[in-house]
Amino acid sequence: MKKIISFLLVLSLLFAGTGIFSSCSSDGENAKNRKLVICNWGEYICDSDEDGFFDVIKKFEEETGIEVEYLTAETNETLYSTMKAGGVNYDIIFPSDYMVQRMINEDMIAELDFENIPNFSNIIDRFKNPYYDPENKYTVPYFWGTVGIIYNTSMVSEEVNSWDILWSDQYPPNMILMFNNPRDAFAIALNKLGYSMNTVNEEQIKEAAEELKKQKFNFVMDEFFELMPSGGAAIGPYYAGDYLDVLQDNEDLAFVRPESGTNIFNDVMCVPAASKNKDLAEQFINFMLRADVGKCNTEYLGYSTPNQAVYDILDEDLKNSEVAYPSEIPETWEYFEVLPDKINDLMNELWVDIVSKNK
């Protein structure tokens, strides 16, 4: 959420609090000429030096002398496949809850040395020891959020309160967006049909696949950031934080969480077991937990912070936003769980057919 940070506030952040520069000093000669390879999601870190913000990666490089190669992945499944294939040796990744749980189960993630991450103390207690990492050995929370329906009020006149509207026949072909990944898309269809987003019932999954075939969707991921604010799409599901981002480019956009339920998620920072730079990776994670860095990231992106030191100094409008910080978490909001390989394979097989029939 790209808000202007006042110069005085920046100064106060630079000099306030103990430990705010605890992760900033270089590790000396050992850190020089070493490079971190980071894989994150698209549009998921502040990369602007305008309006009082700062480029987070560039700031880390300048403060530490550590070079960063910054890469992006479109989906959790793509990230998982790339790591399994051994195509790239990442030092830090940002998977979502259910995927990091799978990676932990498959020994793909390294245990963290929290002595190197003292700013972990900033994390709000309810985000510690989560279901996907119950002993909090492997992960540090990055952002959390929910999925909702984003629509253009100048193009959509119907009441929006359920997933059903994504199957409306009132809009031109390809003006209705859908996630271009099976887990998110199947979750929406399953919830629409009254089933759990985490069902392992094969007949329910096949029914959801048939539901997804009924509509001429425009399957997107990062393309959302161009299509929705420009009027290239009328309606579609996406993440609450990204709604707050694109709202600044188009005030006609609105956000609704369906009454039947939605997905609530946590994205985390962790270190792959194959990393050769675990100490530098932990230094980067600690840097990301600093109050000034977290505030810059949170206000630029609009996602919900699990960091108390960051939350305390956020813009009041953002702190009071029901989109970013809902006052209650209904039982109908589901975290994704790890699905058996048999179910993942079935979804992937059905997904190929869904996308091919949509062309």
Secondary structure, DSSP 4 states (H G I P E B T S, - for coil): ---PPPHHHHHHHHHSSTTTTTTTS--GGGTTT-EEEEEEETT-S----STT---HHHHHHHHH--EEEEEEES-HHHHHHHHHHTS---SEE--BHHHHHHHHHTT-BPPP-GGG-GGGGGB-GGGSS-TTSTT-SS-EEEEEEEEEEEEETTT--S---SGGGGG-SSS-TT-BEEESSHHHHHHHHHHHTT--TT---HHHHHHHHHHHHTS--EEESTTHHHHHHHTS-SEEEEEHHHHHHHTTT-TTEEEE--TT-EEEEEEEEB-BTT-S-HHHHHHHHHHHTSHHHHHHHHHHH-PBP-BHHHHTTS-HHHHT-TTTS-S---TTEE---PPPHHHHHHHHHHHHHHHHHH-
